[in-house]
C-alpha cells in the first residue's frame, strides 16, 4: 500500500484490528503485548508508512541475531548434546547462542530469563522446570520452543519415548525377563512423567511385572540410592531415568557384590558418551539429543524470522534402543 501523509496511531489500530492503546504499547514497549500482536502491528505500521521517533516497530528488521537456550543441568551430557546440536544450527543460520545452566533450579531459571530476555530474539527451554503459566508468559513476549517437554499452543520438539520404551520392553521379554524396576528421575521433570507413563503401558503389554522407586536426583548418587529398592524387589532388569543414574546403580550394585548383567540387567536412557566408557558398557535408549537441539533451533529461527505467522508445531524425533554388555538373558531365579 502506498505511503499516506498524516497517518495516525488510530489508522494503525483500525487496520490491525486492535485498540489504539495496544498500538501505543506495542510501539513503545513491545514486551507488554504478545509477540503475535506486536508483529501484526509492526507490519501494519510499515505498510501504512506510520513513523514515530523512538518507536520500536523497526526492531524485527534489525534482529539481535541472538538466541538463548536454557538447560536444567549442563553437567548432564545429554543436555550438552542438545546444546551442541542447537548451537551448530544457530551458527549456520548466523545466530549467536547464549547458554544458561539453571542447575535444576526453578527459581534460577525464572530469574535469569527475566534478566536477559529483552536482549535475545528467541528462547529455547530444554526440560524446563517452569510451570505452564510462566512458560506462556515468555511465549507472549518472545518466539519460544520447548525441548523435551510438551505444552499446547507452543512449538515442542520431543523424542518418541513410547516407541523407544516399547523396543526396550520387547527386548527384555525376548531375553526371558519377567520383572522390571524403573528408577525415577526428578519430581518436577515432565520427561520423567512421560517416561514412567510409557514404561507402565509397555511393561504391561509385554508381561513385565513393574516396580518403581520414588523421585531421585538425576545423577550418580540418585542411581546408587536405588540399589536398596532393587534389593527389596530383586527384579531381573532395571531401567533408569537416564544414563548417569543407571551407571550409579551399576557401580553401587557391583560394590555390594552383584554382577552385571548376570544378577540384574541394567538399561539407561540418553545413550550418552559415558554409556560406552563404563564397564560393562551400558545398554541405553537413545533419544537423539543432538537432533532435538538441531530441530529446535531451526523451529525457533523460523518463528523469529516469520513473527507474523501463527504456526506452532509438535515435532517428534525418532528414538532407538542400543543393547550393549549391561543386559543379558534373565536368570531363572536371582539369589
C-alpha positions as CSV (number, residue, x, y, z in Angstrom):
1,X,0.0,0.0,0.0
2,X,1.3,3.5,-0.9
3,X,2.6,5.7,1.9
4,X,-0.1,8.2,3.1
5,X,0.5,11.5,4.7
6,X,-0.5,12.1,8.3
7,X,-1.1,8.5,9.2
8,X,-2.1,8.3,12.8
9,X,-2.0,5.7,15.5
10,X,-5.8,5.3,15.1
11,X,-5.2,4.4,11.4
12,X,-2.8,1.7,12.5
13,X,-5.2,0.4,15.2
14,X,-8.1,0.2,12.8
15,X,-6.1,-1.7,10.2
16,X,-4.6,-4.1,12.8
17,X,-7.9,-4.7,14.5
18,X,-6.7,-3.6,17.9
19,X,-7.2,-0.6,20.3
20,X,-5.1,2.5,19.9
21,X,-3.7,1.9,23.4
22,X,-2.5,-1.5,22.3
23,X,-0.7,0.0,19.3
24,X,0.9,2.5,21.6
25,X,2.2,-0.2,23.9
26,X,3.5,-2.3,21.0
27,X,5.4,0.6,19.5
28,X,7.0,1.8,22.8
29,X,7.0,-1.3,25.0
30,X,6.6,-4.4,22.8
31,X,7.4,-6.7,25.7
32,X,4.0,-5.7,27.2
33,X,2.0,-7.3,24.3
34,X,2.1,-10.7,22.8
35,X,4.7,-11.4,20.1
36,X,2.0,-12.1,17.6
37,X,0.1,-8.9,18.3
38,X,3.3,-6.9,18.1
39,X,4.3,-8.4,14.8
40,X,0.9,-7.6,13.3
41,X,1.1,-4.0,14.5
42,X,4.6,-3.6,13.2
43,X,3.6,-4.9,9.8
44,X,0.6,-2.6,9.5
45,X,2.7,0.4,10.7
46,X,5.2,-0.2,8.0
47,X,2.6,-0.9,5.4
48,X,0.8,2.4,6.1
49,X,4.0,4.4,6.4
50,X,3.5,5.3,10.0
51,X,6.6,6.5,11.8
52,X,7.2,7.9,15.3
53,X,10.5,8.8,16.8
54,X,11.6,6.2,19.3
55,X,9.1,3.6,18.2
56,X,10.5,0.1,18.3
57,X,8.4,-1.4,15.4
58,X,11.5,-1.5,13.2
59,X,13.3,-3.9,15.7
60,X,12.2,-7.1,14.0
61,X,14.1,-5.9,10.9
62,X,17.2,-5.3,13.0
63,X,17.3,-8.6,14.9
64,X,19.9,-9.0,17.6
65,X,20.7,-12.4,15.9
66,X,20.9,-14.0,19.3
67,X,19.1,-17.0,20.7
68,X,19.1,-18.3,24.3
69,X,18.9,-21.9,25.2
70,X,18.1,-22.8,28.8
71,X,19.1,-26.2,30.2
72,X,18.4,-27.8,33.6
73,X,21.9,-29.2,34.1
74,X,24.8,-28.8,31.7
75,X,26.9,-31.3,33.5
76,X,24.4,-33.9,32.2
77,X,26.0,-35.0,28.9
78,X,22.5,-35.3,27.3
79,X,21.9,-31.6,27.8
80,X,25.4,-30.9,26.4
81,X,24.4,-32.9,23.2
82,X,21.1,-30.9,22.9
83,X,23.1,-27.6,23.2
84,X,25.7,-28.8,20.7
85,X,23.0,-29.5,18.1
86,X,21.2,-26.3,18.8
87,X,24.3,-24.1,18.7
88,X,25.5,-25.7,15.5
89,X,22.3,-25.0,13.6
90,X,22.0,-21.5,15.1
91,X,25.6,-20.7,13.9
92,X,24.8,-22.0,10.4
93,X,21.9,-19.5,10.3
94,X,24.1,-16.6,11.5
95,X,22.8,-16.5,15.1
96,X,24.8,-16.4,18.3
97,X,23.8,-18.6,21.2
98,X,23.6,-17.8,24.9
99,X,23.6,-20.9,27.1
100,X,22.1,-20.8,30.6
101,X,22.6,-23.7,33.1
102,X,19.9,-23.4,35.8
103,X,21.3,-26.3,37.9
104,X,17.8,-27.9,38.2
105,X,16.6,-24.7,39.9
106,X,13.1,-23.3,39.0
107,X,13.9,-20.0,40.7
108,X,17.2,-19.6,38.9
109,X,15.6,-20.3,35.5
110,X,12.9,-17.7,36.1
111,X,15.2,-15.1,37.4
112,X,17.8,-15.4,34.7
113,X,15.3,-15.4,31.9
114,X,13.8,-12.2,33.3
115,X,17.2,-10.6,33.2
116,X,18.2,-11.4,29.7
117,X,15.0,-11.9,27.7
118,X,15.0,-8.3,26.3
119,X,18.3,-8.9,24.6
120,X,17.5,-12.0,22.6
121,X,15.4,-12.8,19.6
122,X,14.1,-16.2,20.8
123,X,14.1,-18.7,23.7
124,X,14.6,-22.4,23.8
125,X,13.8,-24.2,27.1
126,X,15.3,-27.7,27.4
127,X,13.5,-29.8,30.0
128,X,12.3,-26.6,31.7
129,X,11.2,-26.7,35.4
130,X,9.0,-23.7,34.9
131,X,5.3,-24.1,35.4
132,X,3.0,-23.7,32.4
133,X,1.9,-20.1,33.4
134,X,5.5,-18.9,33.4
135,X,6.2,-20.5,30.0
136,X,3.1,-19.0,28.4
137,X,4.2,-15.5,29.7
138,X,7.5,-16.0,28.0
139,X,5.8,-17.1,24.8
140,X,3.8,-13.9,24.7
141,X,6.9,-11.8,24.5
142,X,9.4,-13.8,22.5
143,X,9.4,-16.7,20.0
144,X,9.7,-19.9,22.0
145,X,10.4,-23.6,21.6
146,X,10.2,-26.3,24.2
147,X,12.7,-29.2,24.0
148,X,11.8,-32.5,25.9
149,X,8.5,-31.0,27.1
150,X,5.0,-30.7,25.7
151,X,2.5,-27.8,26.1
152,X,-0.5,-26.9,24.0
153,X,0.0,-23.8,21.9
154,X,3.8,-23.9,21.9
155,X,6.2,-25.4,19.4
156,X,7.7,-28.6,21.0
157,X,10.4,-30.9,20.0
158,X,10.1,-34.3,21.6
159,X,11.7,-37.7,21.4
160,X,9.4,-40.6,20.5
161,X,9.7,-42.0,24.0
162,X,6.9,-44.5,23.8
163,X,8.3,-46.3,20.8
164,X,11.7,-46.4,22.3
165,X,10.4,-47.9,25.6
166,X,8.5,-50.4,23.5
167,X,11.8,-51.6,22.0
168,X,13.3,-51.9,25.5
169,X,10.4,-54.0,26.9
170,X,10.2,-56.2,23.8
171,X,14.0,-56.8,24.1
172,X,13.7,-57.8,27.8
173,X,10.7,-60.0,27.2
174,X,12.6,-61.9,24.4
175,X,15.5,-62.4,26.8
176,X,13.2,-64.1,29.3
177,X,12.8,-61.2,31.7
178,X,9.6,-61.0,33.7
179,X,10.2,-58.1,36.0
180,X,11.5,-54.5,35.7
181,X,12.4,-51.8,38.2
182,X,12.1,-48.2,36.9
183,X,14.4,-45.7,38.7
184,X,12.5,-42.4,38.6
185,X,14.1,-39.0,38.0
186,X,13.2,-35.5,39.3
187,X,9.7,-34.9,40.6
188,X,9.3,-31.7,38.6
189,X,10.6,-33.3,35.3
190,X,8.0,-33.6,32.5
191,X,10.3,-36.1,30.8
192,X,10.3,-38.3,33.9
193,X,6.5,-38.3,34.0
194,X,6.3,-39.3,30.3
195,X,8.9,-42.0,30.6
196,X,7.2,-43.5,33.6
197,X,3.8,-43.4,31.8
198,X,5.4,-45.1,28.7
199,X,7.0,-47.8,30.9
200,X,3.7,-48.6,32.7
201,X,2.0,-49.1,29.3
202,X,4.7,-51.1,27.6
203,X,5.7,-53.2,30.6
204,X,2.1,-54.4,30.9
205,X,1.9,-55.0,27.2
206,X,5.0,-57.3,27.3
207,X,4.2,-59.1,30.5
208,X,6.8,-57.5,32.8
209,X,5.9,-57.1,36.4
210,X,6.8,-53.5,37.2
211,X,8.3,-51.8,40.3
212,X,9.4,-48.2,40.7
213,X,11.4,-46.0,43.0
214,X,10.4,-42.7,44.5
215,X,11.8,-39.5,42.8
216,X,15.5,-39.2,42.7
217,X,18.2,-36.7,41.8
218,X,19.2,-37.5,38.2
219,X,22.9,-38.2,38.8
220,X,25.2,-41.0,40.0
221,X,24.1,-40.7,43.7
222,X,20.4,-40.9,42.7
223,X,21.1,-44.1,40.9
224,X,23.2,-45.6,43.7
225,X,20.5,-44.8,46.2
226,X,18.1,-47.0,44.2
227,X,20.0,-50.2,44.9
228,X,18.2,-50.6,48.2
229,X,14.9,-50.6,46.4
230,X,16.2,-53.2,43.9
231,X,17.4,-55.5,46.7
232,X,13.9,-55.5,48.1
233,X,12.2,-56.3,44.8
234,X,15.0,-58.3,43.0
235,X,13.7,-57.6,39.6
236,X,15.6,-59.2,36.8
237,X,16.1,-55.8,35.0
238,X,16.4,-52.1,35.8
239,X,15.6,-49.1,33.6
240,X,16.8,-45.8,34.9
241,X,15.6,-42.3,34.1
242,X,19.0,-41.5,32.5
243,X,22.5,-43.0,31.9
244,X,24.0,-41.3,34.9
245,X,21.5,-42.9,37.2
246,X,22.0,-46.3,35.5
247,X,25.8,-46.0,35.9
248,X,25.4,-45.0,39.6
249,X,23.1,-48.1,40.1
250,X,25.6,-50.4,38.4
251,X,28.6,-49.1,40.5
252,X,26.8,-49.4,43.8
253,X,25.4,-52.9,42.9
254,X,28.9,-54.1,41.9
255,X,30.4,-52.7,45.2
256,X,27.8,-54.8,47.0
257,X,29.0,-58.0,45.2
258,X,26.4,-58.2,42.4
259,X,27.4,-58.9,38.8
260,X,26.0,-57.0,35.8
261,X,24.2,-58.4,33.8
262,X,24.3,-61.9,35.5
263,X,22.3,-60.8,38.6
264,X,20.5,-57.9,37.0
265,X,20.3,-56.3,33.5
266,X,20.7,-52.5,33.6
267,X,19.5,-50.0,31.0
268,X,19.9,-46.3,30.8
269,X,18.2,-43.6,28.8
270,X,20.1,-41.0,26.6
271,X,22.9,-43.1,25.1
272,X,25.4,-40.5,26.3
273,X,29.1,-40.9,25.7
274,X,29.5,-42.4,29.2
275,X,27.4,-45.4,28.3
276,X,30.3,-46.6,26.1
277,X,33.1,-45.8,28.6
278,X,31.9,-47.7,31.7
279,X,32.3,-51.4,32.3
280,X,30.2,-53.2,31.4
281,X,29.2,-51.0,28.6
282,X,25.7,-49.7,29.3
283,X,22.7,-50.6,27.1
284,X,20.8,-47.4,26.6
285,X,17.8,-45.9,24.8
286,X,18.9,-43.1,22.5
287,X,16.6,-40.2,22.4
288,X,18.6,-38.4,19.7
289,X,19.5,-35.4,21.9
290,X,21.7,-33.8,19.2
291,X,18.8,-33.9,16.7
292,X,16.4,-32.4,19.3
293,X,18.7,-29.5,19.5
294,X,19.0,-29.2,15.7
295,X,15.3,-29.4,15.1
296,X,14.6,-27.0,18.0
297,X,17.0,-24.3,16.6
298,X,15.5,-24.4,13.1
299,X,12.0,-24.2,14.5
300,X,12.9,-21.3,16.7
301,X,14.6,-19.4,13.9
302,X,11.6,-19.8,11.7
303,X,9.4,-18.2,14.3
304,X,11.9,-15.4,14.8
305,X,12.1,-14.6,11.1
306,X,8.4,-15.0,10.5
307,X,6.8,-13.5,13.6
308,X,3.5,-12.7,11.8
309,X,2.9,-16.4,11.2
310,X,1.0,-18.1,14.0
311,X,2.4,-21.5,13.5
312,X,3.1,-23.9,16.4
313,X,4.2,-27.4,15.7
314,X,4.8,-30.7,17.5
315,X,8.0,-32.2,16.2
316,X,8.9,-35.9,17.1
317,X,12.4,-37.2,16.8
318,X,12.9,-41.0,16.5
319,X,14.4,-43.0,19.4
320,X,16.4,-46.2,19.2
321,X,17.4,-48.8,21.8
322,X,21.0,-49.8,21.7
323,X,21.8,-53.1,23.5
324,X,25.3,-53.5,25.0
325,X,27.0,-55.6,27.6
326,X,25.0,-54.5,30.7
327,X,22.0,-56.6,29.6
328,X,21.6,-60.3,29.1
329,X,19.3,-63.3,29.5
330,X,17.3,-63.3,32.7
331,X,18.3,-65.8,35.4
332,X,15.5,-68.2,36.4
333,X,16.0,-67.1,40.0
334,X,18.1,-64.3,41.5
335,X,19.8,-65.4,44.6
